[in-house]
Amino acid sequence: MQKVIDLEEKKMHSKLLHMFEEAHEDNQKILSTLFAIKNEHPFWDCSSQRKVGVTELRNKEVIFFISHPVIQLEQFLLIVQQLQNHPNNKPENLYEIVWIPIANCIPWSEVEEVSFNNIIDIWPWSSVYKPSLLSFSVLKFIREVWHFHDDPVMVVLDSKGRVISLNAIDMVVIWGDLAYPFSIIRERELWEGESWTFGILLNGIDPLLSYWIEDGRTILLYGSHDIGWVREFTNKVKVIEEAGLSLELIYIGSNNLEQSKEVLATVTTERLSRYLSHIKICIFWLRLESIRKSKSRLGFPFETDVIMREATSLCSLDVENKGFLLISEGARNEILRLSGMEVSECLSLFHVWGQKVNKFGFLGAVRKHLDASPSIDHCSYYSIFPYVENMDERSIACKNCGGPLKKHYLYQCVGS
C-alpha cells in the first residue's frame, strides 16, 4: 500500500514540475492541482469569513505567502502594514494574497494549531482552509522548487499561473503594493528610482517620522547597545540644541534586538531622547535587512552601489562599534552615516564647525567639517592573504570602507 502511495506522490510531483513549464490560458489548472485536497473550496477568505474556491482567483495575480504556522509577530505586522491599502473584495482588485502555512512535521503540534487559528482571526486576506491536508508531493514541490525552508517567502503567480517571482517578500517589505506586479523586472525598475535617503530607509514605519521627512526637518537616528555611549551622545546633542538648533533625535536600537530592548528601557526611563517602540525597532531592522537582501539578490555590487554598501555596513555596525548616527534633512538629501567614534569626535568639535550651520544647514556643516578633517580610523575589517613575494600593500583595498589595508604578519605553526 505504501509503495502505491509513494508512486502516486512521485507522479504528482512530476506533474507539477511539467505543469509549471507549460503555457496556460489562466491559472485554474495550476491552482486546482496544487490544492486538490478533496475540497471544492480549498481557501478561507478571512475578511468575509467564508470558504472560497479556485475560481475566485481566476484572472488574478496570486501571491502565496508561505511560512511556518508560527510567525514572528514583527514580520507579520510589517507585511500587513505594507499591504494594508490593498483593496479587498473590489472588482478592480487584480491580485490576491493566500497564506500557505507549512509545518515541519505531520501532524501539526498543538502550538502550531493554536498559532494558525490565532493568525487566521487577524489575517486580512485568504489562507488555505485545511493546510494540514496538503499532499506530500505539493509540500515537497514548495520546499525543493520554490525554496521554502525556514524564512517566509512570497511566491508570485501571474494571471496565467506563471511564476514571475520566487520570493517577492523583500520588495513587499520595501515598497508595499507600489511593487505590483511584484516581478523581478518591477523590482529592478523600482531600484533605479531610489537613492540612499530616509524615504527608502523608513517608508511609513512611523507616521511622525514621515511627517518630519516631508517637512524637511533635520533628523538624527541613532543606535547602540552601549548605554554609556548613548548617555554621552545624547548629552552632546542637548548642548548643540541649547545653542538654538532644532534637531529631531530618535533612538532606533541596533541589530542586537535583545540588548536594544534593555537600552530602550533606559532611554525611556531617563528621557534621553525620542525613540521607536520595540516593535518598530524590530520592523526597522527587518526592513533594512530586506533592502540588503534585495540588492544582493539582484547582483548590485557592494563597491559601487551606495544603497547596497550602506545597508550592508549598517547591518553589521553593532558588531564592531559602540554606536552609529544617521543624519538627513528632508526626503531628497542623502543620508550621512557616522560610526560611534566619528560621532563623539565630530560633536565634541561643534564649537569649531557650528558657525557654518547658518550657511549650510546642520547636515551640510557636518559634511564640510568631515571633508576638511583627516579620516578617522574606525574600520576594523581585516583579511588574510597567502604570502606573495614583493606584495604591494597599497594595491589591496578594504572591502568594508574602501581604504587601503595595512600589512601585518601572522605566523602559523605547520608542524604535525
Beta strands, then each sheet from edge to edge (+ up, - down):
strand 1: 43-45
strand 2: 50-52
strand 3: 61-67
strand 4: 95-101
strand 5: 126-128
strand 6: 153-157
strand 7: 163-165
strand 8: 218-223
strand 9: 248-251
strand 10: 274-275
strand 11: 324-329
strand 12: 336-339
sheet 1: 2+ 1- 5+ 4+ 3+ 6- 7+
sheet 2: 10+ 9+ 8+ 11- 12+
end
